[in-house]
Amino acid sequence: MNIKLKDSIYILEDTPNEYHVIFTSTRKVKQFQVDTLVQDIIHNLLKDNDFDSFVSSLSAKHRRKDILSCISSLEQHGIIHIYNQEDINPRYIKQVLFIDELTESWSETLSLQKRLEDSTVAVFGVGGIGC
C-alpha cells in the first residue's frame, strides 16, 4: 500500500500549530490545530511513500499506535490518500485520482471506476463551425 497527500489540497500554516487545508476540488476550507506528529506526517508526505516504511520511519520519534490513529484521522478528513497502486488500471490513473477527490473512501472510488469501465457511452453531436 502507498500513502500520500491528496493532489488537490493546499495546506497553509497559519501558525506553527494551526493549519488551513484548502480542498481545491470542492472549495472547502478546514482549520486544524496540529501537534508535532501531524506536522511530521504532513512534511514527510510530499511524495508517494510505502505505507509500512513510512510508519516505521516515524516510529523512531512517535508511538506506532499514535501514528496509525493520526493517519486514520487524516484519511477520514480527506487530507491523505492510502491506496494500492495495483488496483488502478494505468490508463485511468488521472480519472481515478479525480474520482477519489469526490468520494468518501478508496473502495467507493474503485467501485465507481469499475462502473464507468463497465459502461458503454455514445456521444452524438451535430453542428460546429463550417457545417
Secondary structure as UniProt FT lines:
FT   STRAND          2..5
FT   TURN            7..8
FT   STRAND          9..15
FT   TURN            16..17
FT   STRAND          18..23
FT   TURN            24..27
FT   STRAND          28..33
FT   HELIX           36..44
FT   STRAND          49..50
FT   HELIX           51..58
FT   TURN            59..61
FT   HELIX           64..76
FT   TURN            77..78
FT   STRAND          80..83
FT   HELIX           85..87
FT   HELIX           90..92
FT   HELIX           93..102
FT   HELIX           106..117
FT   TURN            129..130
//
